[in-house]
Amino acid sequence: MKIVTALVVLGLAASGRAFAANEKSQTTTTTTERKTDGDGVKTTIETKSKSDGAAGEATRDEKLTLEKHFKPDGNTEMKKNVKTSHKSPASRRTHRTEVEEKTVRDAQGKVISYDKNVK
């Protein structure tokens, strides 16, 4: 009797896992763009993902922009901007965040100034 019960429990657990695996699907798309000019480099990376689950469809969009400028005095200025948008079926609203960072380094690589803004 114990063996039969154990086999039934294992069978239900295995079929439940297979069902849960088929229940969710995810699609991710990434786009990268890089531009170089005389005094620096600009890189833009966009990622979009979509998940389908039992509760509905969840989406996440992220855009990362990196700018690096080389100054004549040897200083390097780097700007990083990350915009994120996330919508889950449970909340029914879109959550957006934006983070801006600016770092200035001298010719030896030491940080002169650092600013971070979260919106």
Protein Blocks (a to p, Z undefined) as FASTA:
>chain_A
ZZmmmmmmmmmmmmmmmmmmmmpccdddddddddddfkbccdddddddddddfkbccddd
ddddddddddfkopacdddddddddddfklopacdddddddddddfkopafbdcdddZZ
